[in-house]
Amino acid sequence: MIVNEERKTTPKQRIVIALIAVFLLGSTFALYAGIVLSFKNQETQTALSEEKQNRFSELYAEFQGRQDEQAKELSAKYFDTFKQYRQSVKAFNAASVNTLQVRDLVTGTGAEVKSEEDGEGKVTSWFTNYAAYYIGWLSDETIFDSSFDSTDSPASLKSPLKGSASMIQGWLEGIEGMKIGGVREITIPSVMGYGDAAQGNIPANSPLKFIVMLVEKPAPLEVSDELERLGKELYGGYSIRDNQ
């Protein structure tokens, strides 16, 4: 005859079971506490980020207001001179534009635009210490960009374009030899413009024409330490001071 005997845990086994239960309970609590703490930290970081963004927006709005005032002062100085070139925008034969062509309309008296070259004639740096008002158009007379507030009935000028080595090749080479205060018409073949890639409202393989007036680069506006710091923290190290 087989008799079923009740199996009982030993004291040692009960202690082990209790320890496992305590460990599981502690692990569950720690995990829960970690999730709650992480969520709280995320909430705090989000709140701090929003606070920084709001403060940056406040400071940058004030900075933009001063930029607008500067643009108005410069427009009052240069608008009457530059507006006459709006009538120079005419259609042209795109097929005939195979090389870079320049035509000086006014000879400037200021600093000359000169690139620096190495011993082999390769450009090592472009002259960028200038600002420019410009009109850019396509062969069908379409203005794709300009410094005017309105291409149809301009009444003022926007902030002038600051000199940059990142401009298209036709622009960089086209203003070579100009002097501050000068005005030049530049005709650019597509290979020295945007080539076979469309750019905004500029179709692929489009030759371009510009009228460019070079002016003195305006003095940089004061940027507070707080605005500069927040700009770098929020936008990956972007410097407002260095990009005026």
C-alpha positions in Angstrom: 0.0 0.0 0.0 1.3 3.4 -1.1 0.8 6.2 1.5 0.8 9.9 0.4 3.0 11.8 2.8 2.6 15.6 3.2 5.8 17.3 2.2 6.8 20.1 4.4 9.5 22.8 3.7 12.4 22.9 6.0 13.3 26.1 7.9 16.2 26.6 5.6 14.0 26.4 2.5 11.5 28.9 4.0 14.3 31.4 4.7 15.5 31.1 1.1 11.9 31.6 -0.2 11.5 34.6 2.0 14.8 36.1 0.8 13.7 35.6 -2.8 10.4 37.3 -2.1 12.1 40.2 -0.5 14.5 40.5 -3.4 11.7 40.5 -5.9 9.7 43.0 -4.0 12.7 45.2 -3.7 13.5 44.9 -7.4 10.0 45.8 -8.3 10.0 48.8 -6.0 13.4 49.9 -7.4 12.2 49.6 -10.9 9.0 51.5 -10.1 11.0 54.2 -8.3 13.4 54.4 -11.3 10.5 54.9 -13.8 9.0 57.6 -11.6 12.3 59.4 -11.1 13.0 59.2 -14.8 9.6 60.7 -15.6 10.1 63.4 -13.1 13.5 64.2 -14.5 12.1 64.3 -18.0 9.3 66.7 -16.9 11.9 68.9 -15.2 14.2 68.9 -18.3 11.2 69.7 -20.6 10.2 72.6 -18.3 13.7 73.9 -18.3 13.9 73.6 -22.1 10.7 75.4 -22.6 11.8 78.1 -20.2 15.1 78.5 -22.1 13.2 78.6 -25.4 10.8 81.2 -24.2 13.7 83.4 -22.8 15.6 83.0 -26.1 12.5 84.0 -28.1 12.1 87.1 -25.9 15.7 88.2 -26.3 15.9 87.4 -30.0 12.7 89.3 -30.7 14.4 92.4 -29.2 17.5 91.7 -31.3 15.5 91.4 -34.4 13.8 94.7 -33.6 17.2 96.3 -33.6 18.1 94.5 -36.9 14.9 95.9 -38.5 15.8 99.5 -37.3 19.2 99.1 -38.8 17.7 97.8 -42.1 15.4 100.9 -42.2 18.3 103.3 -41.7 20.3 101.6 -44.5 17.3 101.5 -46.8 16.8 105.3 -46.3 20.4 105.7 -47.3 20.5 103.4 -50.4 17.0 102.9 -51.7 16.8 105.9 -54.0 20.1 104.9 -55.6 19.3 101.2 -56.0 15.6 101.4 -57.1 16.5 102.7 -60.5 18.0 99.3 -61.4 14.6 97.6 -61.1 13.9 98.8 -64.7 17.1 97.0 -65.9 15.4 93.6 -65.4 14.8 92.3 -69.0 14.4 89.0 -70.7 17.5 87.5 -72.2 18.6 84.7 -74.5 19.4 81.7 -72.2 21.1 79.7 -74.9 23.7 82.4 -75.4 24.9 82.4 -71.9 27.9 80.1 -71.9 30.5 82.1 -70.0 30.5 84.5 -67.0 29.9 88.0 -68.2 30.2 91.2 -66.2 29.3 94.8 -67.0 30.1 97.6 -64.6 27.3 100.2 -64.3 29.0 102.3 -61.6 32.7 102.1 -60.5 33.1 102.1 -56.7 35.7 104.0 -54.7 36.0 101.7 -51.6 37.8 98.5 -50.9 38.3 96.2 -53.8 37.0 92.7 -53.8 40.0 90.4 -54.2 40.4 86.7 -53.6 43.5 85.2 -52.2 45.3 82.5 -54.2 48.1 80.0 -53.5 51.2 79.6 -55.6 49.3 77.5 -58.2 46.6 80.0 -58.7 44.0 78.2 -56.6 41.7 80.4 -54.6 42.3 79.9 -50.9 39.8 82.5 -49.6 37.2 84.9 -50.9 36.8 88.6 -49.9 33.7 88.8 -47.7 34.0 92.1 -46.0 31.1 93.7 -47.8 27.3 93.8 -47.9 25.2 93.8 -51.1 21.9 94.9 -52.4 20.9 92.8 -55.4 18.3 91.8 -58.0 18.4 88.3 -59.4 16.3 87.2 -62.4 15.8 84.4 -65.0 15.9 84.6 -68.8 12.1 85.0 -68.9 12.4 88.2 -66.8 11.2 86.4 -63.6 12.8 87.9 -60.5 13.6 85.0 -58.3 15.1 87.0 -55.4 16.0 90.6 -54.6 16.7 93.1 -51.8 13.4 94.9 -52.4 10.5 94.6 -50.1 8.3 94.0 -53.2 9.5 93.1 -56.7 6.5 94.8 -58.4 6.3 98.1 -56.5 9.3 98.4 -54.2 9.2 100.9 -51.4 12.2 99.9 -49.3 15.1 97.6 -49.1 15.5 94.6 -46.8 18.7 94.0 -44.8 21.7 93.8 -47.2 23.2 90.4 -48.0 26.4 89.9 -46.0 29.5 88.7 -47.9 30.0 84.9 -47.7 32.3 82.4 -49.2 29.3 80.0 -49.6 27.8 82.0 -52.5 27.5 80.3 -55.9 30.6 80.3 -58.0 29.2 82.8 -60.5 28.6 85.3 -57.8 32.0 84.9 -56.2 33.9 85.3 -59.4 31.4 87.9 -60.8 32.1 90.4 -58.1 35.9 89.9 -58.3 37.5 93.3 -58.9 34.5 95.4 -57.8 34.9 98.1 -55.3 32.6 99.1 -52.5 30.1 101.6 -53.8 30.1 100.0 -57.3 27.2 98.5 -59.2 27.7 95.6 -61.6 25.5 93.5 -63.9 26.6 89.8 -63.8 25.4 87.1 -66.2 26.0 83.6 -64.9 25.9 80.3 -66.9 24.0 77.5 -65.2 27.2 75.5 -64.5 28.4 78.4 -62.3 25.0 78.7 -60.7 22.9 75.8 -59.6 23.6 73.5 -62.5 21.1 70.7 -63.1 19.5 71.0 -59.7 16.5 73.1 -59.2 16.8 75.6 -56.4 13.5 77.0 -55.0 11.9 78.9 -57.9 15.0 78.6 -60.1 14.5 75.7 -62.6 17.4 73.3 -63.3 20.0 74.4 -65.9 19.0 78.1 -65.6 21.5 80.9 -66.4 21.1 83.8 -64.1 21.4 87.5 -64.2 22.2 89.8 -61.2 22.6 93.5 -60.6 24.7 93.8 -57.5 25.5 97.0 -55.5 28.2 96.6 -53.0 28.0 98.7 -49.8 30.0 98.9 -46.6 29.3 96.0 -44.3 27.1 97.4 -41.4 28.5 97.4 -37.9 27.5 94.2 -36.0 24.8 94.7 -33.4 25.5 94.0 -29.8 24.5 90.5 -28.8 24.1 89.9 -25.0 26.0 87.0 -23.4 22.7 85.5 -22.4 21.3 85.5 -25.9 24.6 84.1 -27.3 24.7 81.3 -24.7 21.1 80.3 -25.2 21.5 80.3 -28.9 24.4 77.9 -28.7 22.7 75.6 -26.1 19.4 75.4 -28.1 20.8 75.3 -31.7 23.9 73.1 -31.6 26.6 75.8 -31.0 25.2 78.3 -33.5 26.8 81.7 -32.8 24.6 84.8 -33.4 27.6 87.1 -33.0 29.6 85.3 -35.7 26.7 85.2 -38.2 25.8 88.8 -38.4 
